[in-house]
Amino acid sequence: MRIHIQNPADDADFAFTPVQWAAAVSRAADPGHLDVSFASDEAGFAAAMREAEVLLTWTRIVKERFPVGALPARAPRLKVIACNSAGLDRLAPFDWLPPEVTLLNNRGTHARKAGEFALMALLMLASHIPHFATAQRAETWEPRFGSVLAGRTVCIVGLGTLGGAAAEQARAFGMRVLGVRTTPAPHPACDEVHATASLDAVLPRAEFLLLACPLTPATRGLIDRRRLGLLPRGAKVVNMARGAVWDQDAVCDALEAGHLAGGVTDVAVPEPLPPGHRLWRTPGLIVVPHVSSDDPATYNDRTLDILLANLAAIRDGRPAPNRVDPARGY
């Protein structure tokens, strides 16, 4: 099987290396015969696409190199496109993807780091750290006493890799965890799981709201101004999903009005945030530049392990665990 790994020219932290690839192959149970090439320029990409059956790369490279109609002509032997990210919303709509090409994400890579970030955000909010950060910039001494997480209620929207890891950490700290996802199937780290259709009934019970769902047509704008108003006064919010999942201006208004007591967001619209954007100066809000779930020390190793496991499944005629359903967007 011929595999090509296309690195961007400007990403020193997450570019895949031959050493990482060799280590991943040595860890795989039965990798089979694999020929791999690497490139970070247009010439290398074009040459590799003449023979490549599998492409591993960044979503922005896929979007740039495969506009609608480019496949299969640009890569006539391509069977699999694997992206080194879990959320592939920037590739939607998927009308550029031929039905014979399997699209994979790296869902599962982010779990441990995402869980730790979620716990950190919840602890920060419980201890009013966003409030103190705002007070520090204003050079004001404003005591406010926090509380432990145990016994408090968090609503986690999305129970995939990120949300599931967040639920496990919250549960370990004694929180009552209310999960919300497409279907109300039980989750081992949740006290209750509700369907998204029941979200309005869950929000009034949430002292903390944590968003960890993929961005799809169904979740875009899910947390709007009306739903923010359903949260109890003093609730705190965390967004690890995508900026478009909630109404940013409504969040800022709720923080400024005191309805929300604090927030942490790892995502925004647009990214990167330009100077002067309202999110930078909203009181009680910590803005993190979309780095919550990525650990350079482990990210590539885990991504390659997931890719090799999926290729083995495809080779053996089994379903690929990380196959993306274009109809759902994840």
N, C-alpha and C positions, 0 to 999 in steps of 0.2 A: 504494500500500500504506500503510495507516494503522498507525503504530508508536507505542506509548506507553512512555515510560521512567518507571518509578516509583522515585524515590529514597526512602530512609528519611529521617525527620526529624532523625536524630541522627548522621549520618556526613559530617563535613566533609571528610575525606580522599579519599573515593571517590565522592562524588555526581557523577553525570554532568551536564554543562553543555551549553547550546546551542552554545557556542563549540567544545567538543570534538566535538559531533555534526557541525557544519558542516565542521570540518577532516577528519573521517573520510570524509564524503561526497565531499569534494574529492579525497581520495586514492583512492577506489574507482574501479575501471576502468569499470564500467557500473552505477551504482547504481539507475538507473530512477527513476520518480517515487515519492517517499517523503514522506508527511505525518507529522510527528513532534510529539508533545506530551510535556510534562514535568509531574510532580506529586510532592509529598512528603506529601500528606495524604489522608485517607479520601475526602473529597468529590471531590478531583481524580481519584483512582483509580476511584471508582464511575462518574463521568461518562465517563471515557475508555474503560472496559470496554464501554460500550454499542456502540462502533464499532471498537475496536482489533482488528487482525488479528495484530499482533505485540506481545508484552510483553517488555521487558527489565527485569529487577529482581533483587533479592537473594533467596536461597533462603528466608530467614526470612519474607519478605513473601509468597512463593508459599505457604508452609506455613500462614501465618495467614489468607490471603484465599481459599484454595481447598481447604477441607476436602472430604472425600469427598462427592460429590453436588452440589457447587457449580457445576461445569461440566457442560454448556455454558450453563446458565441465566444465570449471572452475567456471562459474556462470550460472547454468542452467535455472534460473528464471529471469535473467536480461533482462529488456526491454528498459531501458534508461541509458545512460552514459552522465552525465553532467560535464563539465569542468569549472573550475573557471577562465577561460581566454577566450578572444574573438578570438585570433588567434590560430588556431590549426594546423599550418603548420608542427610542429614537429611530428604530428601523421600521416602525409602523407608518402607513399601512404596508402589508407584506406582499404587495402586488409585484414586486421586483423578484420574488423568490419562486423559481420553478417548482412544481409539485414533486419532481424527482430528486430535489436537493433537500437533505435533512439539515435543519437549523438547530444547533445546540447552544445552551448557555452554560455557565459554570455554577449554577445553583448548588449550594453546599460549601462553597469556598469561604463564605463570609461568617459562618455561624459563630465561632468562638469570639472573634473580634466584635461582631455586632452585639452579641449578648453582653459583653463587658461594657461597650459603649452605652447600651440601653440602661444597664444598671447604674453606670456613672451619672447619666442624665437624670434618672429618677432620684438618686441620692442628692444630686445638686439641687434639684427642685424641692425636695423635702427639706433641705437646709437653707433654702432661699438664696442660693448662690447667684442666680441671675439678678435678683434684687440688689444684692451687695455689690455686684459688678457695676450696676447702674449708679448706685450711691457713691462708689469709689471714684468714678469718672467725674461726678459732681462735687467731690470732696466733702461729702456729708456723712455724718455718723448716725446711722439709722438702724438701731438694734431691732431684730425680728427673730423670734425663736422658732426653731424647726422641730420636727418630730421624727421618730423612727418610721421605717417603711412598714414594719409588721402591723398587720391588721387594717391597712389602708387598701383601697380598691383601685386597680388599674384596669382600663379597658384597652386591649391591644387589637387593632384592626389589621388583619393579615396575619396568618399563622404559618407562613412558609419558613424558609431558613431564618430570616431576620426576626420575624415575629415569634417563631417558636423558641429561638434562643433567648429572646427578651422575656418570654413567659417563664422559661425555666429559671432564669436569674431572679425574676420578681417573686416567683413561688419560693425559691430558696431563702429569700429574705422575709418570708412570712406574709406576703401580700395576698390579697384576694384577687384572682386573675379572671377577668371576663374576656373571653376571646370572641372576635367577630370575623367571620369569613363567609365565602359564598354559600356554603352549606353548613348546617350546625352539627357536623360530625364531631364527636368528642376529641379532645386533645389531652394528652397525659399531664401537661403542665397547667391546664386551665381548670378552674372550679366550675365554670360554665362556658359553653360555646353557643353563640347565637348566629343566625344567618344575617347577612348584610341587610336584608329587608326589615329586620327587627332593630336596626341600629338606633332609631329614635327612642325606643323604650330602654335601651341600655345606657345611653349617654347621661341621663340625669343621675345615675348611680356612680359615675366615674369621678373619683378625685384626681386621677391622672388619666390622660388619653395619650396613647402611643401609636403612631401610624407606621406600619411596616408593610403595607400592601403594594403590589405592583401598580404602575400607572397604565390603565387600560381605559377604553371608552366608558366602562362602567364605574371606574373609580375617579376619573377626572372630576374635580370639584365636589368630591364626596362630602367633605367637611366644609359646608358653606356657612354663611352668616347665621342662618336659622338654626343649624345644628350646633354651632358654637354656643348659641343662646340656650340650648338644652342642657349644657354642662352646668353643674352647680357653681355658684359664685365662689371664687377662690380656687377653681380647678387649675391644673397645670398640664401643659401639652408638650409632646415630643414628636418631631417628624423625622423619621428615618426612611421614608418612602420616596416621594418625589414632591417638588414644590407645587406642582399643579394638582395634587390630591386635595389640598385645602385652599381656601380663599385667603391669600396672604394679607390683603388689606383688612379683611374682617378680623383676622388674628391680631394685627397691630391695633385696630380699634378696641378690641376686647381687652388687650393688655393695658392700653392707655386709659381706658375707662375703669379699670380695676376689676372687671368681671373675671378675667383670667389673672392668676397670681404669678405666673412665670412660664417661660417656654425655652426649649432648646430645639433648634432646627439644623439639620445637616444638609438640607437641600433648599433650593430657592428657584425662583423664576425672575430674571434669567440667571444662568450660571456662566461665568462668574458674575457676582453682583457688582454693578458699576458704583463708583464713588457717588455719594449723595443719595443712594437708594434708601427708602424708608426703613427697611429692615435693619440697617446698620444702627439707627438711632432710636429704635423702639425700646422704651424702658422695660426691663425685666426679660429681655430676650437675648439669649446667647446664640450667635450665628457661627456655625462650623462649616468650612468650605468643602463639603462632600467628601470627607475622609473617614467617616465613622467606622466602616466595616472592612477596610483594606489594610492588611499588614504586609509590608514588603518582605519581611523575613519568611513568610509562609505562603503568600498568595500564589505565586507561580507554581510552586511545588504542588499545592492542592489543585490548582487548575489543570495541570498536566495529568495528575492522577485521575481526575474526573474525566478528562478527555479520553485517556487510554481505556478506562472502564467502559465508556460509551462505545468506543470503536470495537472493543471486544464483543459487546452485546450485539452490535450491528453485524459483525462478522459471523456470529453464531446464530443469527436469526431471531434474537430476542429484542424486545422493545428497548430503545435507548432511554435511560432514566432522565436525561436532561434535554430530551427533544422538546422544542418549543412548538406549541399549537398556534399557528397564525391566527386562527379564529378567536382565540382567547387573548393572545398577545403575551403569553408566558408559558 
